[in-house]
Structures are given as structure tokens and as C-alpha cells.
Amino acid sequence: MESYNEKNFDSDLVEKIEDAVEKAVTKLFEDHKENFYYCSLITCGEAARPVLSAWSWEALDRLSENDEDKLDLKWSYADSPYCMFGEEFLSELDDIFQKRPRVEDIDDDDEYDKEISIRINSMEKALSNLDKKGLFGVGEDRKKIVINVEFMPPDYSNTERAIRLNPEDALVSWLEEAAEEEEDC
């Protein structure tokens, strides 16, 4: 999988993802006055339309008092009470993703990889743009939340995106507790 670069995304796709995610995250933060530490777009290996998942310290405390259980839950997109939050906004992306080439119909490996790359890079670019706007906080507040675009099942590219999208101080715990290891070739 290619690394994110400025030439390998679809501007229209970025704009639509950015708009939908901005609405969803704004609603999340306004409706739930909590201390969020994780906010991620989650997609499958075919880079289908993403869903939003997030965690707050308060939500983690509500779900468990046991420290070991908390560690298991802390970065789990699927166990979050905010998994698939903002679907009313993100579902608006269905049309634009359906208009793209169907990855399951692409027989050429290079074309397949290119389409996946365009999709995932467009998601990353959208989050990067929103971060630059200050959606996830500025200054010290920005260091309190990890943002990402993640494939499920996870792979090392999730770690690469997390490193590109976040200040180093924000990633300390995530890198120790959730980051995928780079596989030996």
C-alpha cells in the first residue's frame, strides 16, 4: 500500500468526507461534553465508506471500573459507545463511494492498489484538513486526542497514518498500547 502523498487522493472525495466528518464530530463534541482521547474513521480492507468511532475518558469509566478491562476497551473502535456516531452525516457519502470503481471488480493488482490508495488517502487528507482547522483542538488540547484512519482488520499502515496525523505527544500511549508492528518481509 502506498503512503499518503499530495497527489494520490480524489479532491471531490476529500471535500465530501471532510464535510460529513466535520458535521459528525462537531455534533459528537457538542452533544457529549466529555474529554475525548480517540476519534477515528474506520474502514475495511477494501476502503469502503468509513464509519466514525470515538472514545472519551468518561465513556471508558462508565463501561468498566477494572483497569485491565479498560486497557482492553481503550482503543477498541467496536466497543465504543460512540462507534458509528454521526451516521446521518457519514451515510451521505454512500453515493460518492458507490460511484467509484468497485474494488471487488478490479482484476489488475496495480489498479486495485491504486483505488484503495486513493480512498484511504482521501480519508486521511480530509482528517488532516479538519485537524488544521482546529476541529480536534489546538495547542495543548490537540495533544489530548489521537485521530486516525484505520483499516479493520488492522495493519501497519494504521500506525503510519497515526504518526502522520498526530503530534508526537498525543501518540505516546496509543503507540505503546494499540499500534500495529511493522511486519518483516
Phi and psi in degrees as GROMACS dihedral restraints (atoms count N, CA, C in turn):
[ dihedral_restraints ]
;  ai    aj    ak    al  type     phi  dphi    fc
    3     4     5     6     1   -67.6    20    10
    4     5     6     7     1   153.6    20    10
    6     7     8     9     1   -79.2    20    10
    7     8     9    10     1   157.0    20    10
    9    10    11    12     1   -59.2    20    10
   10    11    12    13     1   136.1    20    10
   12    13    14    15     1  -148.9    20    10
   13    14    15    16     1   162.2    20    10
   15    16    17    18     1   -64.6    20    10
   16    17    18    19     1   -16.1    20    10
   18    19    20    21     1  -100.4    20    10
   19    20    21    22     1    -9.8    20    10
   21    22    23    24     1  -111.2    20    10
   22    23    24    25     1    55.7    20    10
   24    25    26    27     1  -149.8    20    10
   25    26    27    28     1   169.2    20    10
   27    28    29    30     1  -107.1    20    10
   28    29    30    31     1   116.3    20    10
   30    31    32    33     1   -58.3    20    10
   31    32    33    34     1   -40.0    20    10
   33    34    35    36     1   -66.1    20    10
   34    35    36    37     1   -41.6    20    10
   36    37    38    39     1   -63.6    20    10
   37    38    39    40     1   -44.1    20    10
   39    40    41    42     1   -57.4    20    10
   40    41    42    43     1   -47.8    20    10
   42    43    44    45     1   -60.4    20    10
   43    44    45    46     1   -43.9    20    10
   45    46    47    48     1   -69.7    20    10
   46    47    48    49     1   -41.4    20    10
   48    49    50    51     1   -63.4    20    10
   49    50    51    52     1   -46.0    20    10
   51    52    53    54     1   -57.3    20    10
   52    53    54    55     1   -45.4    20    10
   54    55    56    57     1   -62.9    20    10
   55    56    57    58     1   -47.5    20    10
   57    58    59    60     1   -65.3    20    10
   58    59    60    61     1   -44.6    20    10
   60    61    62    63     1   -67.4    20    10
   61    62    63    64     1   -39.6    20    10
   63    64    65    66     1   -59.9    20    10
   64    65    66    67     1   -43.4    20    10
   66    67    68    69     1   -63.4    20    10
   67    68    69    70     1   -44.9    20    10
   69    70    71    72     1   -65.8    20    10
   70    71    72    73     1   -46.8    20    10
   72    73    74    75     1   -68.5    20    10
   73    74    75    76     1   -39.2    20    10
   75    76    77    78     1   -60.0    20    10
   76    77    78    79     1   -45.1    20    10
   78    79    80    81     1   -63.6    20    10
   79    80    81    82     1   -42.8    20    10
   81    82    83    84     1   -57.0    20    10
   82    83    84    85     1   -50.9    20    10
   84    85    86    87     1   -68.6    20    10
   85    86    87    88     1   -33.5    20    10
   87    88    89    90     1   -76.1    20    10
   88    89    90    91     1   -40.0    20    10
   90    91    92    93     1   -76.2    20    10
   91    92    93    94     1   -27.1    20    10
   93    94    95    96     1  -127.5    20    10
   94    95    96    97     1    93.0    20    10
   96    97    98    99     1   -76.0    20    10
   97    98    99   100     1    72.2    20    10
   99   100   101   102     1  -125.3    20    10
  100   101   102   103     1   172.3    20    10
  102   103   104   105     1   -96.0    20    10
  103   104   105   106     1    94.1    20    10
  105   106   107   108     1   -79.7    20    10
  106   107   108   109     1   136.2    20    10
  108   109   110   111     1  -118.8    20    10
  109   110   111   112     1    -5.4    20    10
  111   112   113   114     1  -150.6    20    10
  112   113   114   115     1   133.5    20    10
  114   115   116   117     1  -150.7    20    10
  115   116   117   118     1   119.1    20    10
  117   118   119   120     1  -141.6    20    10
  118   119   120   121     1   148.0    20    10
  120   121   122   123     1   -91.5    20    10
  121   122   123   124     1   130.1    20    10
  123   124   125   126     1  -114.9    20    10
  124   125   126   127     1   134.1    20    10
  126   127   128   129     1  -141.6    20    10
  127   128   129   130     1   167.5    20    10
  129   130   131   132     1   -88.6    20    10
  130   131   132   133     1   178.4    20    10
  132   133   134   135     1   -61.2    20    10
  133   134   135   136     1   -20.4    20    10
  135   136   137   138     1   -90.2    20    10
  136   137   138   139     1     5.5    20    10
  138   139   140   141     1    56.2    20    10
  139   140   141   142     1    47.1    20    10
  141   142   143   144     1   -69.1    20    10
  142   143   144   145     1   174.3    20    10
  144   145   146   147     1   -50.4    20    10
  145   146   147   148     1   128.7    20    10
  147   148   149   150     1   -77.8    20    10
  148   149   150   151     1   162.7    20    10
  150   151   152   153     1  -116.5    20    10
  151   152   153   154     1   158.3    20    10
  153   154   155   156     1   -98.8    20    10
  154   155   156   157     1   138.6    20    10
  156   157   158   159     1  -136.5    20    10
  157   158   159   160     1   146.3    20    10
  159   160   161   162     1  -149.6    20    10
  160   161   162   163     1   158.3    20    10
  162   163   164   165     1  -133.6    20    10
  163   164   165   166     1   144.1    20    10
  165   166   167   168     1  -121.9    20    10
  166   167   168   169     1   157.9    20    10
  168   169   170   171     1   -61.8    20    10
  169   170   171   172     1   -37.6    20    10
  171   172   173   174     1   -65.0    20    10
  172   173   174   175     1   -42.2    20    10
  174   175   176   177     1   -63.9    20    10
  175   176   177   178     1   -41.0    20    10
  177   178   179   180     1   -62.3    20    10
  178   179   180   181     1   -42.4    20    10
  180   181   182   183     1   -65.4    20    10
  181   182   183   184     1   -35.6    20    10
  183   184   185   186     1   -66.7    20    10
  184   185   186   187     1   -33.7    20    10
  186   187   188   189     1   -82.8    20    10
  187   188   189   190     1   -24.5    20    10
  189   190   191   192     1  -159.0    20    10
  190   191   192   193     1   145.4    20    10
  192   193   194   195     1  -102.2    20    10
  193   194   195   196     1   -13.9    20    10
  195   196   197   198     1   -83.3    20    10
  196   197   198   199     1   124.2    20    10
  198   199   200   201     1   -61.5    20    10
  199   200   201   202     1   -36.5    20    10
  201   202   203   204     1   -66.9    20    10
  202   203   204   205     1   -42.8    20    10
  204   205   206   207     1   -63.1    20    10
  205   206   207   208     1   -40.4    20    10
  207   208   209   210     1   -60.1    20    10
  208   209   210   211     1   -41.4    20    10
  210   211   212   213     1   -63.8    20    10
  211   212   213   214     1   -37.0    20    10
  213   214   215   216     1   -67.5    20    10
  214   215   216   217     1   -34.9    20    10
  216   217   218   219     1   -85.4    20    10
  217   218   219   220     1   -29.1    20    10
  219   220   221   222     1   -46.4    20    10
  220   221   222   223     1   -43.4    20    10
  222   223   224   225     1  -114.0    20    10
  223   224   225   226     1    11.8    20    10
  225   226   227   228     1   -82.2    20    10
  226   227   228   229     1   107.2    20    10
  228   229   230   231     1   -59.2    20    10
  229   230   231   232     1   -39.1    20    10
  231   232   233   234     1   -73.9    20    10
  232   233   234   235     1   -27.1    20    10
  234   235   236   237     1   -88.6    20    10
  235   236   237   238     1    -6.3    20    10
  237   238   239   240     1   -71.2    20    10
  238   239   240   241     1   138.6    20    10
  240   241   242   243     1   -67.3    20    10
  241   242   243   244     1   -11.2    20    10
  243   244   245   246     1  -105.9    20    10
  244   245   246   247     1    17.5    20    10
  246   247   248   249     1   -69.9    20    10
  247   248   249   250     1   131.1    20    10
  249   250   251   252     1    70.7    20    10
  250   251   252   253     1    24.1    20    10
  252   253   254   255     1   -66.4    20    10
  253   254   255   256     1   144.1    20    10
  255   256   257   258     1    75.8    20    10
  256   257   258   259     1    24.3    20    10
  258   259   260   261     1   -58.1    20    10
  259   260   261   262     1   -28.2    20    10
  261   262   263   264     1   -62.0    20    10
  262   263   264   265     1   -24.9    20    10
  264   265   266   267     1   -93.9    20    10
  265   266   267   268     1   -45.9    20    10
  267   268   269   270     1   -69.0    20    10
  268   269   270   271     1   -28.1    20    10
  270   271   272   273     1   -65.2    20    10
  271   272   273   274     1   -19.4    20    10
  273   274   275   276     1   -64.8    20    10
  274   275   276   277     1   -14.8    20    10
  276   277   278   279     1   -83.1    20    10
  277   278   279   280     1   -11.3    20    10
  279   280   281   282     1   -53.4    20    10
  280   281   282   283     1   -45.6    20    10
  282   283   284   285     1   -61.2    20    10
  283   284   285   286     1   -46.6    20    10
  285   286   287   288     1   -67.7    20    10
  286   287   288   289     1   -34.8    20    10
  288   289   290   291     1   -71.1    20    10
  289   290   291   292     1   -36.3    20    10
  291   292   293   294     1   -70.0    20    10
  292   293   294   295     1   -23.3    20    10
  294   295   296   297     1   -80.7    20    10
  295   296   297   298     1   -14.9    20    10
  297   298   299   300     1   -76.5    20    10
  298   299   300   301     1   163.2    20    10
  300   301   302   303     1   -56.7    20    10
  301   302   303   304     1   139.1    20    10
  303   304   305   306     1   -74.9    20    10
  304   305   306   307     1   114.1    20    10
  306   307   308   309     1   -61.3    20    10
  307   308   309   310     1   -32.3    20    10
  309   310   311   312     1   -68.6    20    10
  310   311   312   313     1   -14.9    20    10
  312   313   314   315     1   -97.4    20    10
  313   314   315   316     1    -3.1    20    10
  315   316   317   318     1   -86.9    20    10
  316   317   318   319     1   116.5    20    10
  318   319   320   321     1   -87.4    20    10
  319   320   321   322     1   -29.3    20    10
  321   322   323   324     1   -79.1    20    10
  322   323   324   325     1   123.4    20    10
  324   325   326   327     1   -59.3    20    10
  325   326   327   328     1   -40.9    20    10
  327   328   329   330     1   -66.0    20    10
  328   329   330   331     1   -41.4    20    10
  330   331   332   333     1   -67.3    20    10
  331   332   333   334     1   -38.2    20    10
  333   334   335   336     1   -60.0    20    10
  334   335   336   337     1   -51.8    20    10
  336   337   338   339     1   -60.9    20    10
  337   338   339   340     1   -37.9    20    10
  339   340   341   342     1   -64.0    20    10
  340   341   342   343     1   -44.4    20    10
  342   343   344   345     1   -65.4    20    10
  343   344   345   346     1   -43.3    20    10
  345   346   347   348     1   -60.7    20    10
  346   347   348   349     1   -44.4    20    10
  348   349   350   351     1   -60.7    20    10
  349   350   351   352     1   -45.3    20    10
  351   352   353   354     1   -59.8    20    10
  352   353   354   355     1   -44.1    20    10
  354   355   356   357     1   -65.2    20    10
  355   356   357   358     1   -51.1    20    10
  357   358   359   360     1   -68.6    20    10
  358   359   360   361     1   -38.1    20    10
  360   361   362   363     1   -67.3    20    10
  361   362   363   364     1   -33.3    20    10
  363   364   365   366     1   -65.9    20    10
  364   365   366   367     1   -39.6    20    10
  366   367   368   369     1   -63.9    20    10
  367   368   369   370     1   -44.8    20    10
  369   370   371   372     1   -63.7    20    10
  370   371   372   373     1   -44.2    20    10
  372   373   374   375     1   -61.2    20    10
  373   374   375   376     1   -40.8    20    10
  375   376   377   378     1   -61.3    20    10
  376   377   378   379     1   -45.6    20    10
  378   379   380   381     1   -65.7    20    10
  379   380   381   382     1   -39.3    20    10
  381   382   383   384     1   -60.8    20    10
  382   383   384   385     1   -43.7    20    10
  384   385   386   387     1   -61.6    20    10
  385   386   387   388     1   -43.7    20    10
  387   388   389   390     1   -65.6    20    10
  388   389   390   391     1   -36.1    20    10
  390   391   392   393     1   -64.4    20    10
  391   392   393   394     1   -42.5    20    10
  393   394   395   396     1   -63.5    20    10
  394   395   396   397     1   -28.4    20    10
  396   397   398   399     1   -76.2    20    10
  397   398   399   400     1   -11.9    20    10
  399   400   401   402     1    90.6    20    10
  400   401   402   403     1    13.7    20    10
  402   403   404   405     1   -58.3    20    10
  403   404   405   406     1   -34.0    20    10
  405   406   407   408     1   -99.7    20    10
  406   407   408   409     1    14.8    20    10
  408   409   410   411     1   104.8    20    10
  409   410   411   412     1   165.0    20    10
  411   412   413   414     1  -131.1    20    10
  412   413   414   415     1   158.3    20    10
  414   415   416   417     1    58.4    20    10
  415   416   417   418     1  -134.2    20    10
  417   418   419   420     1   -62.2    20    10
  418   419   420   421     1   -34.2    20    10
  420   421   422   423     1   -62.9    20    10
  421   422   423   424     1   -34.8    20    10
  423   424   425   426     1   -66.2    20    10
  424   425   426   427     1   -27.8    20    10
  426   427   428   429     1   -74.5    20    10
  427   428   429   430     1    -4.9    20    10
  429   430   431   432     1   -93.5    20    10
  430   431   432   433     1    -2.0    20    10
  432   433   434   435     1  -136.1    20    10
  433   434   435   436     1   138.8    20    10
  435   436   437   438     1  -100.0    20    10
  436   437   438   439     1   126.6    20    10
  438   439   440   441     1  -112.7    20    10
  439   440   441   442     1   152.3    20    10
  441   442   443   444     1  -165.2    20    10
  442   443   444   445     1   167.9    20    10
  444   445   446   447     1  -122.5    20    10
  445   446   447   448     1   119.9    20    10
  447   448   449   450     1  -124.9    20    10
  448   449   450   451     1   135.7    20    10
  450   451   452   453     1   -80.3    20    10
  451   452   453   454     1   141.9    20    10
  453   454   455   456     1  -126.3    20    10
  454   455   456   457     1   125.3    20    10
  456   457   458   459     1   -65.7    20    10
  457   458   459   460     1   154.0    20    10
  459   460   461   462     1   -70.1    20    10
  460   461   462   463     1   152.9    20    10
  462   463   464   465     1  -142.7    20    10
  463   464   465   466     1   176.6    20    10
  465   466   467   468     1   -63.5    20    10
  466   467   468   469     1   -23.2    20    10
  468   469   470   471     1   -62.3    20    10
  469   470   471   472     1   -26.0    20    10
  471   472   473   474     1   -61.2    20    10
  472   473   474   475     1   -42.1    20    10
  474   475   476   477     1   -65.4    20    10
  475   476   477   478     1   -43.4    20    10
  477   478   479   480     1   -59.9    20    10
  478   479   480   481     1   -43.2    20    10
  480   481   482   483     1   -66.2    20    10
  481   482   483   484     1   -40.9    20    10
  483   484   485   486     1   -59.4    20    10
  484   485   486   487     1   -41.6    20    10
  486   487   488   489     1   -64.9    20    10
  487   488   489   490     1   -39.4    20    10
  489   490   491   492     1   -71.3    20    10
  490   491   492   493     1   -34.4    20    10
  492   493   494   495     1   -87.9    20    10
  493   494   495   496     1   -14.0    20    10
  495   496   497   498     1  -125.2    20    10
  496   497   498   499     1   150.4    20    10
  498   499   500   501     1   -65.1    20    10
  499   500   501   502     1   147.3    20    10
  501   502   503   504     1   -54.3    20    10
  502   503   504   505     1   -41.2    20    10
  504   505   506   507     1   -62.2    20    10
  505   506   507   508     1   -28.7    20    10
  507   508   509   510     1   -73.2    20    10
  508   509   510   511     1   -23.3    20    10
  510   511   512   513     1   -95.3    20    10
  511   512   513   514     1    -4.8    20    10
  513   514   515   516     1   -52.4    20    10
  514   515   516   517     1   -56.7    20    10
  516   517   518   519     1   -66.5    20    10
  517   518   519   520     1   -42.8    20    10
  519   520   521   522     1   -59.9    20    10
  520   521   522   523     1   -43.8    20    10
  522   523   524   525     1   -62.8    20    10
  523   524   525   526     1   -37.0    20    10
  525   526   527   528     1   -75.0    20    10
  526   527   528   529     1   -35.8    20    10
  528   529   530   531     1  -104.5    20    10
  529   530   531   532     1   -22.2    20    10
  531   532   533   534     1  -134.9    20    10
  532   533   534   535     1   -17.7    20    10
  534   535   536   537     1   -65.8    20    10
  535   536   537   538     1   142.1    20    10
  537   538   539   540     1   -78.6    20    10
  538   539   540   541     1   142.6    20    10
  540   541   542   543     1   -78.8    20    10
  541   542   543   544     1   148.7    20    10
  543   544   545   546     1   -72.4    20    10
  544   545   546   547     1   131.0    20    10
  546   547   548   549     1   -82.1    20    10
  547   548   549   550     1   142.8    20    10
  549   550   551   552     1   -75.1    20    10
  550   551   552   553     1   138.7    20    10
